[in-house]
Amino acid sequence: MLSIRGKKVVLAVTGSIAAYKAAQICSLLKKKGAHVYPVMSPNAVPFLGPLTLSALAGHKTIVHQYEQGEKIHHISLAHSADVMVIAPATANTISKIACGICDNFLTTTAISASCPVLVAPAMNRSMYAQQAVQDNIQKMKSTGKYYFIGPQIGNLACGQQGMGKMTEPLDIVKEVSLLLDKTSQLAGKKVLISAGGTREFIDSVRYISNLSSGKMGAALAQAASNRGADQVVLVTTESQTSLDPMVEQIVVQSSRQMKQALLKVFSDMDITIMAAAVSDIVPRKRFDYKLKKKNDILSKLDFEMNENILKLLAQQKKEGQLLIGFAAEHGVDTEQVLEKLHEANIDAIVANDISRKDMGMGSDYNAVSIISRKGKRTDFQRAQKTVIAAQIWDFFIENFLQKRKA
């Protein structure tokens, strides 16, 4: 657990009978060399005295929203931490965070945190099984910022046995270590990602485009930031308001603007993922006014094949750079994808099947196949794009970055 040493950990405790176990979590984190900052919800105080955690952590336990009057402490603490742990996490607190409710210091800190947040649920089995609670857990997971451990099957405070017991403190601390390892996987790397469907204007109001929302590229950018990339640049046709401030967004419209933005920074990047849906054809001429129907608009429409930005970047690719393409396919044909791979000097293609109506362009869901230059194909089944983004990064880190280090 060397990854814990020297790290700043916010340990948050909510109103559960399992709160007493937070003292052991605090002690274990301190023994591993972490700097622990305890936070408690007001409902947790009857279960565990704040003084206990203060003594173990060596830092004052914060309970009330405005007790640190000299500064906005929930922001400074949340933005300076390496990881936040909520253990135990009640159904009440989970639901508040999922819905963006900031009614105490703990929930405000968890929502404003720029670091990963590890959540260890603890509640009655019937509460945990409630669809509303499960929906809120999935909602939190889908952000890519909140990670869950447990609960487990065991004896519950009500005298029943079932799913709802908090994971044991040592296992939580081990998970903190693994999470810190994961969030530093891209440390030292600069990442460039393109996203969204380009707009190729015909006249002052009309354009040709596609259904791409940019959600997949945005999810990849956020996941790269979550994993500790030094710099993440997202060149997108759709401004993504949900991304954290660490992701630099460059908003463009046309493929020409996208090309210029990408070329400006590409040479400095370690990893580039071209997730944008760049238009294959563009008008030969753009009219600065609205074409009139009575002037035979059809006779003025004239298109040509667009420049392939991915191929252009591949020509400038330097040794050590990782360049990944995306391909929207009606059913993924490995041979066709391999042809695209061999046409350019790129490392892999992520092919997504757009033949299904329940995923793909414009949807929050996707299913992809990653195909490498050697023809190896790895499939990832339908899931939320935030989940797919994490799986894509898992694959490239394991199969490209770690092997290069080896």
HELIX and SHEET records of a PDB file:
HELIX    1   1 LEU A    2  ILE A    4  5                                   3    
HELIX    2   2 ILE A   17  TYR A   20  5                                   4    
HELIX    3   3 LYS A   21  LYS A   31  1                                  11    
HELIX    4   4 PRO A   42  ALA A   44  5                                   3    
HELIX    5   5 PRO A   50  ALA A   57  1                                   8    
HELIX    6   6 HIS A   73  SER A   80  1                                   8    
HELIX    7   7 ALA A   91  ALA A   98  1                                   8    
HELIX    8   8 PHE A  105  SER A  112  1                                   8    
HELIX    9   9 ARG A  125  ALA A  129  1                                   5    
HELIX   10  10 GLN A  131  LYS A  141  1                                  11    
HELIX   11  11 PRO A  169  LYS A  182  1                                  14    
HELIX   12  12 LYS A  215  ASN A  226  1                                  12    
HELIX   13  13 SER A  255  VAL A  265  1                                  11    
HELIX   14  14 PHE A  266  ASP A  268  5                                   3    
HELIX   15  15 LYS A  293  ASN A  295  5                                   3    
HELIX   16  16 ILE A  297  LYS A  300  1                                   4    
HELIX   17  17 ILE A  309  GLN A  316  1                                   8    
HELIX   18  18 THR A  334  GLU A  343  1                                  10    
HELIX   19  19 LYS A  385  PHE A  396  1                                  12    
HELIX   20  20 ILE A  397  LEU A  401  3                                   5    
HELIX   21  21 GLN A  402  LYS A  405  1                                   4    
SHEET    1   A 5 HIS A  35  MET A  40  0                                        
SHEET    2   A 5 LYS A   8  VAL A  13  1                                        
SHEET    3   A 5 VAL A  83  ALA A  89  1                                        
SHEET    4   A 5 VAL A 117  PRO A 121  1                                        
SHEET    5   A 5 TYR A 146  PHE A 148  1                                        
SHEET    1   B 2 GLN A 152  ASN A 155  0                                        
SHEET    2   B 2 GLN A 161  LYS A 165 -1                                        
SHEET    1   C 8 VAL A 247  VAL A 251  0                                        
SHEET    2   C 8 GLN A 231  THR A 236  1                                        
SHEET    3   C 8 LYS A 190  ALA A 195  1                                        
SHEET    4   C 8 ILE A 271  MET A 274  1                                        
SHEET    5   C 8 LEU A 322  GLU A 329  1                                        
SHEET    6   C 8 ALA A 348  ASP A 353  1                                        
SHEET    7   C 8 TYR A 365  SER A 372 -1                                        
SHEET    8   C 8 ARG A 377  GLN A 384 -1                                        
SHEET    1   D 2 GLU A 200  PHE A 201  0                                        
SHEET    2   D 2 TYR A 207  ILE A 208 -1                                        
SHEET    1   E 2 ILE A 281  PRO A 283  0                                        
SHEET    2   E 2 PHE A 303  MET A 305 -1                                        
END                                                                             
